[in-house]
Amino acid sequence: GWVSRQRESYKKNSLSSNRIEQLSSIGFTWKERGYLWEDKFDELCLFKAQNGHCNVSITDEQNKPLGRWVSKQREFYKKNALRSDRTQQLNSIDFIWDPLEHAW
């Protein structure tokens, strides 16, 4: 779509500085994946506000996609593949990295 073409042109340095400025001024997100991460993080913050914890189960029917995302963050963390800024963001909301260890 149109949004993808803007991102692609931006990556190839073929977008005018005027266009970049206009899109940035309305909060355009240049990196799609990062945007998705932030969305899920916001969703997790909302889950915590409602439930008092960040331990979303992958078997929770209402929150399955979020549960999978939480599980993936733990996997990336264990493999040392999670960006430090994201680790810090998750730590700031008392994210549980090892739910089994935490249960003890």
MIZA-287729 format. One line per 10 residues: number of its first residue (from 1); their letters; for each residue x, y, z of N, C-alpha, C. Coordinates in nm, 3 decimals. Example, Ala and Ser with C-alpha at 12.3 -4.5 7.8 and 13.67 -1.06 7.14 Angstrom:
2
1 = as = 1.319/-0.569/0.780/1.230/-0.450/0.780/1.320/-0.330/0.780  1.285/-0.225/0.708/1.367/-0.106/0.714/1.290/0.003/0.787 $
REM end
This chain:
104
1 = gwvsrqresy = 0.080/-0.119/0.000/0.000/0.000/0.000/0.085/0.127/0.000  0.018/0.237/0.014/0.081/0.367/0.011/0.185/0.383/0.123  0.148/0.343/0.244/0.238/0.356/0.359/0.367/0.277/0.335  0.353/0.156/0.286/0.472/0.072/0.257/0.562/0.139/0.154  0.502/0.200/0.052/0.582/0.268/-0.051/0.659/0.386/0.008  0.598/0.458/0.102/0.667/0.571/0.166/0.788/0.520/0.245  0.767/0.410/0.319/0.877/0.352/0.397/0.989/0.303/0.306  0.949/0.239/0.197/1.047/0.185/0.101/1.129/0.299/0.039  1.060/0.404/-0.004/1.128/0.520/-0.063/1.222/0.585/0.038  1.177/0.591/0.163/1.259/0.650/0.270/1.388/0.569/0.287 $
11 = kknslssnri = 1.373/0.436/0.289/1.490/0.348/0.304/1.589/0.364/0.189  1.536/0.388/0.068/1.621/0.402/-0.051/1.671/0.545/-0.071  1.640/0.632/0.024/1.677/0.774/0.015/1.618/0.842/-0.107  1.500/0.799/-0.149/1.439/0.861/-0.267/1.313/0.941/-0.232  1.300/0.976/-0.107/1.186/1.056/-0.062/1.235/1.199/-0.039  1.162/1.296/-0.086/1.206/1.436/-0.071/1.207/1.474/0.077  1.296/1.566/0.111/1.306/1.611/0.251/1.175/1.676/0.295  1.107/1.740/0.202/0.977/1.801/0.232/0.875/1.694/0.272  0.872/1.585/0.196/0.779/1.475/0.226/0.813/1.412/0.361  0.943/1.392/0.385/0.987/1.333/0.513/0.942/1.423/0.628 $
21 = eqlssigftw = 0.961/1.552/0.612/0.923/1.649/0.715/0.772/1.646/0.739  0.695/1.642/0.629/0.549/1.640/0.642/0.502/1.514/0.715  0.555/1.400/0.674/0.513/1.274/0.736/0.557/1.267/0.882  0.679/1.311/0.910/0.729/1.311/1.049/0.644/1.401/1.138  0.598/1.514/1.082/0.520/1.610/1.161/0.386/1.552/1.207  0.335/1.450/1.137/0.209/1.388/1.179/0.233/1.256/1.253  0.359/1.231/1.291/0.391/1.111/1.369/0.401/0.984/1.288  0.433/0.998/1.159/0.449/0.881/1.073/0.558/0.790/1.131  0.532/0.660/1.133/0.629/0.563/1.184/0.706/0.504/1.068  0.836/0.527/1.067/0.918/0.485/0.954/0.950/0.337/0.958 $
31 = kergylwedk = 0.958/0.279/1.075/0.990/0.136/1.085/0.867/0.060/1.131  0.818/-0.024/1.046/0.694/-0.096/1.074/0.707/-0.188/1.194  0.813/-0.267/1.200/0.829/-0.363/1.309/0.835/-0.295/1.446  0.909/-0.186/1.453/0.919/-0.113/1.579/0.784/-0.063/1.626  0.706/-0.023/1.529/0.571/0.026/1.558/0.487/-0.085/1.618  0.497/-0.204/1.563/0.421/-0.318/1.614/0.465/-0.351/1.756  0.595/-0.342/1.783/0.645/-0.370/1.917/0.585/-0.272/2.017  0.587/-0.143/1.982/0.532/-0.040/2.070/0.382/-0.063/2.095  0.311/-0.104/1.991/0.168/-0.134/2.006/0.148/-0.243/2.110  0.224/-0.350/2.097/0.211/-0.463/2.190/0.252/-0.424/2.331 $
41 = fdelclfkaq = 0.356/-0.342/2.341/0.399/-0.295/2.473/0.286/-0.215/2.538  0.223/-0.126/2.461/0.110/-0.047/2.513/-0.005/-0.139/2.556  -0.028/-0.242/2.476/-0.133/-0.339/2.507/-0.100/-0.412/2.639  0.029/-0.445/2.657/0.072/-0.512/2.780/0.054/-0.420/2.901  0.083/-0.292/2.884/0.064/-0.195/2.993/-0.084/-0.189/3.033  -0.171/-0.192/2.935/-0.314/-0.191/2.960/-0.355/-0.319/3.032  -0.304/-0.432/2.986/-0.332/-0.562/3.050/-0.290/-0.556/3.198  -0.170/-0.501/3.223/-0.121/-0.492/3.361/-0.211/-0.403/3.446  -0.255/-0.290/3.389/-0.343/-0.199/3.462/-0.473/-0.270/3.502  -0.520/-0.358/3.414/-0.647/-0.427/3.439/-0.631/-0.550/3.528 $
51 = nghcnvsitd = -0.513/-0.616/3.521/-0.495/-0.745/3.590/-0.391/-0.744/3.702  -0.314/-0.635/3.712/-0.216/-0.624/3.819/-0.086/-0.698/3.795  -0.068/-0.754/3.676/0.055/-0.826/3.642/0.074/-0.829/3.491  0.194/-0.872/3.449/0.227/-0.877/3.305/0.234/-1.021/3.253  0.193/-1.115/3.334/0.209/-1.255/3.299/0.091/-1.305/3.215  0.091/-1.269/3.087/-0.019/-1.305/2.997/0.003/-1.448/2.947  -0.095/-1.531/2.967/-0.085/-1.672/2.926/-0.115/-1.688/2.777  -0.040/-1.777/2.713/-0.068/-1.803/2.570/-0.195/-1.885/2.554  -0.249/-1.938/2.665/-0.374/-2.014/2.658/-0.496/-1.927/2.689  -0.472/-1.801/2.725/-0.580/-1.708/2.753/-0.647/-1.669/2.621 $
61 = eqnkplgrwv = -0.767/-1.722/2.598/-0.837/-1.701/2.470/-0.851/-1.554/2.432  -0.881/-1.469/2.531/-0.904/-1.327/2.502/-0.776/-1.253/2.467  -0.661/-1.306/2.511/-0.535/-1.235/2.493/-0.427/-1.318/2.425  -0.470/-1.414/2.342/-0.373/-1.505/2.279/-0.260/-1.434/2.205  -0.289/-1.337/2.116/-0.179/-1.270/2.045/-0.082/-1.200/2.141  -0.135/-1.137/2.246/-0.049/-1.071/2.344/0.032/-1.174/2.422  -0.030/-1.286/2.455/0.040/-1.394/2.525/0.156/-1.448/2.444  0.134/-1.462/2.312/0.242/-1.509/2.223/0.354/-1.406/2.218  0.316/-1.278/2.214/0.416/-1.171/2.209/0.501/-1.171/2.337  0.435/-1.185/2.452/0.506/-1.190/2.582/0.604/-1.308/2.582 $
71 = skqrefykkn = 0.557/-1.422/2.533/0.641/-1.542/2.527/0.763/-1.518/2.438  0.742/-1.452/2.324/0.852/-1.421/2.232/0.955/-1.328/2.297  0.907/-1.229/2.374/0.999/-1.136/2.440/1.089/-1.213/2.536  1.031/-1.311/2.607/1.110/-1.394/2.700/1.213/-1.476/2.624  1.172/-1.532/2.509/1.266/-1.610/2.427/1.382/-1.524/2.380  1.351/-1.406/2.326/1.456/-1.315/2.278/1.550/-1.277/2.392  1.493/-1.253/2.509/1.572/-1.213/2.626/1.669/-1.326/2.665  1.618/-1.449/2.668/1.703/-1.565/2.703/1.817/-1.582/2.605  1.791/-1.552/2.478/1.894/-1.565/2.373/1.981/-1.440/2.363  1.957/-1.345/2.453/2.028/-1.217/2.452/2.006/-1.143/2.319 $
81 = alrsdrtqql = 1.885/-1.156/2.265/1.853/-1.098/2.135/1.749/-0.986/2.145  1.721/-0.942/2.268/1.624/-0.834/2.286/1.701/-0.704/2.305  1.665/-0.603/2.227/1.734/-0.473/2.239/1.728/-0.422/2.382  1.836/-0.360/2.426/1.844/-0.316/2.566/1.736/-0.214/2.602  1.699/-0.126/2.507/1.594/-0.029/2.538/1.460/-0.098/2.562  1.437/-0.206/2.491/1.312/-0.281/2.510/1.315/-0.359/2.642  1.431/-0.413/2.674/1.446/-0.481/2.804/1.416/-0.382/2.916  1.470/-0.262/2.904/1.446/-0.158/3.006/1.299/-0.120/3.013  1.235/-0.108/2.898/1.092/-0.073/2.897/1.011/-0.181/2.969  1.042/-0.306/2.940/0.969/-0.416/3.004/1.001/-0.422/3.154 $
91 = nsidfiwdpl = 1.127/-0.400/3.190/1.164/-0.397/3.332/1.089/-0.287/3.406  1.066/-0.175/3.339/1.000/-0.060/3.403/0.856/-0.091/3.444  0.797/-0.195/3.386/0.659/-0.232/3.425/0.658/-0.365/3.501  0.774/-0.401/3.559/0.789/-0.523/3.639/0.756/-0.650/3.560  0.806/-0.655/3.439/0.788/-0.773/3.353/0.856/-0.893/3.418  0.791/-1.007/3.416/0.848/-1.131/3.472/0.917/-1.206/3.358  1.049/-1.220/3.368/1.124/-1.285/3.261/1.112/-1.437/3.268  1.101/-1.492/3.389/1.090/-1.637/3.405/0.973/-1.668/3.497  0.855/-1.693/3.438/0.735/-1.714/3.520/0.744/-1.834/3.613  0.818/-1.939/3.571/0.829/-2.057/3.657/0.912/-2.025/3.782 $
101 = ehaw = 1.021/-1.953/3.762/1.105/-1.912/3.874/1.028/-1.819/3.966  0.950/-1.730/3.907/0.874/-1.633/3.983/0.767/-1.700/4.069  0.712/-1.813/4.022/0.606/-1.884/4.093/0.655/-1.939/4.228  0.784/-1.964/4.237/0.840/-2.014/4.364/0.847/-1.900/4.458 $
REM end
